[in-house]
Amino acid sequence: MEMPIGTEVGKENDESGMTLVGTLETPAPLGQTTSAMSCTVMEHSLTTEELSKINVDDEEVFLDSDESEMKVRRQRRNKKIADPLKQLIKSEFGDLLDHLEHDTPHSVHILSFIKVLLKWKEIKDLKRKGMKYKILVNREECGEEYSVVIAYYRLKGEIKGSIYASSHSGTQTFREAIQYSKYFPIEGVGCEWIIFPQHVASEFLAYWKRKYDDGSYSPKYTAYPIHLYWVPKGDVEALHFETPRDIKVYELEERHVRTVNYYWDRHYEGSEELISQIIESNITAGAFTYTGWLVGWAFQTHYGAIGLPFTLPKFRKKGIGRSVLLSLVESLVKENFDPHIFVYKDDQNMKVFLKNSGFSFVNEMHYFYVNPPQSNQIFRPAPQKLIAASSRSIKK
């Protein structure tokens, strides 16, 4: 069931690094902010106040209703006011990635997400299922180059995306975009967003409440702070770890999907399909005993971050979790990804585990989810047939 904001949702993780629980905190009060429109192709800029009151068929139009907002958008087009955002074309992807590389670690969340997105868009099975994606950036006249980047994909009505704003001008442009860009609203059956920084998250949540939380349609949503930890690619070679005796680390395979999904603390009906896609397309690591039993794992999620690190209870406190995590880190660096992971703000055990494994804190970000899937019962003992595997079938 969905957990209300501000309640305990379970037990904390152990040495394995898996976030078994967390405390969801209510975001700071949000207010609606207006600002002057800075992105126009007219000789004189129009302010938000001027835009919010324009005569259409001799009637006054205000921004307090969806209908009037659409009329204002039509007036924007008639007045030749430039959209604050533009959709990036394929030939511009390289320049964007280079720009984001120079702003790591603050841009690492969206940089890795875009890299995974560009890889997934070539998968025929996802194309067949109707996967669509967009990468949006601010126009050149709307502040600094790439001061706002919004990337997302839509699959089966659900949207997953990430938002980045590099500076004050980026926040200003984002504020204008959610009010006037033709690319908003971005909505689906379920929406999952990783957002940075806090003031951008505040603007986004205020927009969502203003548009949907009016009593007529009020979707369930979860919003809470998360902390970003990372390891610079240049520091990975200096990390030292030893894999415990009788344990080998290999990539996960399709036959491990049920086991991983079974132990995921947030699994839901249909989540096996997501786990399957991740294992098939992304970078993974699994710990196996000499008899072929899968006892721990971690992998790169659909966001490009490290996710779902887990060790079976009877195999914990043996260094297996750290071995799997750092093996995955090495593989990520070889594929030119920046290893990073999101942690619940109050999950101190996980933070200690990451610090001891060579990770360092970057900043606080925000997680936003509309209509989250219903969680099933978790951490029940898994049948042996789920976790046992023949040693002959382990990937060498």
N, C-alpha and C positions, 0 to 999 in steps of 0.2 A: 504494500500500500504506500501511497505517497506520504512522505514525512513532512509535517509542517515546519516552516522556518523557525529556528530557535529551539528545536528539540534535539535530544540525543538520538542518534540513529544506530547505535550499536557499540561494539567493543573496539578498542584501538588495535592497530596492527602490531606485529612483532618484528623480529629481526629480518624476516623475509622481505620486508618493504612493502607489503600489500596494505593498502588503505582499507581495512575492514570496516571502518566507521568514520564518522566525522561529526562535527557540530555545525549545523547550518545556522548562520547568523543573519539577522535581518539587516539589509543594507541601510546606510544612512538615509535620512529623509531626503527626498528628491524634490526639486522645484523646477518649474518650467522657466526656461530662460529665453529671452529674445535678444536678437542682435541685428546689427546692420548687415544687409546683404552686400557681400564684397565681390561677388562674381557676376559681373554683367558685361554685356557688349554694347551697352548704351553709353552715351556721353556722360550722363549723370546717373549715379546709382540710386536705386530705390531702397528705402529702409524697409524692414519687416513690417513696421506699423503702416507704411504706405501700401505695401503689398497686401496687407490683411484687409484693406478696405478699398475695393475697386468697384466702380459701377459696371454692372452687367445688365443690359436691357433696362437701364435706369433704376436698378435695384441695388441697394448696398449689400456687399458681401463681407462676411466676417469669418474668421478662421475657427469658429467654435462648432462647426459641423462638417461632416464628411462631404456633403453636397457643396458647401461654400468653398471648401478646400480644393475640390476638383475645379471649380470655376476659377479660383485664383491661379491654379496651375495652367488652365487654358489661357488666362490673361498673361501669364509669364511668357508663354510661347508667342502670343500675339505681340508682346512688347519686346521680344527678342532678348529676354533675360536668359543667360546661359545656365544650363543645368550644372550644379556644383560638381557632379560626378560624370565620368565617362567610362565606357566599358573598354578594357584593355584588349588590344588585338594581339594575335600570336607573335608577330614580329617584335612586339614591345616587351615580351615576357623576360628576355635576357637582361634588359636594362633594369627592370624592376627588381629582379633577383639580386643583381649586383648592388643596387642601392640598399636593399634590405640587409645584405651581408655586412655592409659597412656600419649598420646600426645594431648589430648583435651585441649583447644578449637581449636588448629590449624588443627587437623585432623577431626573435627566434620562434615565437609561437606561430606567427603567420607565415614566416619564411618556410618552415618545415611543412605547414599545412598546404601551402601552394605547391611545394615539390611533390607531396603525395597526391594532391589533386591532379596535377599534370600527368602523373603516372597512371592514376586510376582512369582518367578519361580515355586512355587508349585500350582499355580492357574491353574486349568485344561483348562479354557477358553483361557488363554494366551498361554498355551502349544499348544492348538489346532490351534491358529493363528500363530504359528511358532516363538514364542519368544525365542531368544538365548542370552546367556550372557557369559561374560568372566571376570575373575578377574586376573590381571597380576601383578607380583611383580618382583623386581630385584633378580637375582641369588645371592646365598650366597657369591660368590667370587667377586661380583660387588658392593662393598661398604658395608655400614652398613645394618643390618637386616631390611627389609621392608623400605628401604630408598626411594623407588619408588613404588607407588601403582596406578594402572590404572584399573578402573571398568567401564563396559558399558554393555548395552543390545541393541539388534537389534530386531525391530518389524516392519513388513511391510516395510522393506527397510530403515527405519529411525533408527538412532543411538542416544542414550542419555547416557552420561558418565561423569565421574569425574576423575581428576588427582591430585595426591598428591606427593610431594617430601619434605622430612623432613630436608634435609641438603644440603651442597655443594656437597657431594658425590652423593646424590640423583639427583641433577641437572645434574651432569656429566653423570650419568648412563642414565638418560632420554634423554640427547643429543645423546648418542650413540644408544639408542633404536630406536629413530625415523629415524636414518640413516641405521641401520643394522639389527634390529629385524625382524623376519619373521612375527610378529604380526602386523606390519605396512605395508601399510597404513590401517587405520581404517576409512572407508568412507561409505556413504550411500546416499539415495535420499536427506535426510536432516540430519545434525549432530548438536547436541546440547551438549556443554561441559561446565562444571564448573571447572575452573582450578586455582590452587594455587601452588606456589606463582608467582610473576610477571615475574621472569626470566624464569620460566618454560613455562608460557604463551607466552613469547617472542619466545622461541625456537619452540613451537608448531606452532605459526602463521607463523614464518619464514619458517618452513618446509612446511606448507600448501601452502604458496605463491610460494615457489621454485618448488613444485610438480605440482601445478594446474594453477597458474596465469601466464601462458606463452603465452597467446594469443589464443591458440588452444582450451582451455577449461578453462573458468574463472567463476566458480560459485559465486553467490552473497553470501556475508557473512557479519555478524555483529560481531564486537568485541569491548567490552568496559568494563571499571572497575566497579565492584560492591563491596559494603561493607558488611561484615559479622558481624551480631550481635547475641548474644546468652545469655541464662540464665543458669548458672551452675545448675545441678540437685539438688545439696545440698542447693541452695538458694531459691528454689521454695516455700517451706513451709512458708518462711517469707514474701512472697508477699501477700498483702492484697487488696481485691477488693470487691465491693458490686454490685450485679446485680440490675439494676433499677427495680422499682416496675412495675408490670404487664408484666415483661419480664421473660421468662424461656429459659434456654439453654439446647438443646438436640442435639443428633447426627443427621447429615443429612442423607437423604434416597434417593433412586433412583429417586423418583418423584420430587426431587429438582434439578436434573441435568440441565434441560432447563433454570431455573431461574439463576443459578450460571453461566452457560455458556453465557447467554444473557448479563449479566453485566460485564463479564470479558473483560478488555480493550484490550486484545490481542487474543480474540477468532477468530477462523478461521474455514473454512469448514472442518468438521470432528473432531473438538475439543470436541464436546459433548462426543465422545467415550472415550477420555482421562479423562474428568471430571467424567464420569460414573465409569471408572475403579478406580479412586482415591477414590470416595465416597464409592464404594463397598469394597475396600481393605484397605484403610488407615484410620487414625484417623481424625475425623471431629468435628465441633461444629457449631451450628446454633442458632440464637436468634429468638424466636417466641413471638408474642403478646398473650394475654390471649384468643384472638379469633382465634389463629392458624396461623396468617400471619408470613411468614418468612421475617425478616427485616434486618438480618445481618448474616455473616458467616465467617469462616476461616477453613483451613484444612491443613493436612500434604500432601505435593505434592509428585510426583513420585521421587523427589530427597531426600525426607526425611525432607526437610526444611518446615517451615511454609510458606504458600502462599495464595494468593487471599483473604486477609482480606478485607471485604467490608461491609458497612452499607448503606441502602437506604437513599438518601439525606434528606428526611423529618424526619428521626429518628436520625440524627447525633447530636453531641454535647450533648449527654445525658448519656455518659459512656457505651453505648452498645458495641462499638468496643473493648474497653478495657476488658469488661466482657467476650466477646467471645474469645478474644486472650488468656487471662489468664486461662480460662476454658480449652482451647485447650492445653496450656502449662502443666497444671496439668495432663491431660490425657496422654500426651506424656511421661512424667516422669514415670507414672505408668507402661508404656510399655517399660521402659528402653531406651528411646530416649533422646538425648540432644536437648532441644528446641533451634532452631536458625532460622534466616531469612536473606535473601539477600535483599539489598536495593540499588537503584541507588545511585551513588556516590554523586550527587548534590541534593538529595531529603532531604532537611533539615527538612521539616515538619514531615516526617516519622521518622527521627532520634530522634527528640524531643519526638514524641509519644512513641517510643520504650524505650527511656531513662526513661521517666516517668512511664513506665510499668515494669521497673526492668531489662531491657536488657542492655548489655554493648558491646562496639565495640571490635572486635577481630583483624581483619586485612582486607587489600584490596585484593580482588580476581579478577578473570577475567572470563567473560562470552563470549563464542564463539559459533556462530550459522551459519551454512552453509545452504543456500536456505531456509530462514525462511518463514513460511506460510504467505500468504497475509492476512492482517487484514481487518475485515469488519467494517462498521460504528459502533460506540460505543456510549453508554450512551443515547440512545433514550429511551423515556418512555416505560417501559415494560407493556404489557397488564395485567390487574388485574388478569386474570385467571392464569398467570404465577406465581404470588407471593402469591395468596390467597390459604389457605389450611384449611380443616375442623379441628376444635379443637379436634374432636373425634379421628383423625388419627395421632395426634402428639405422638411421641414415649415417653412413660412414663419412 
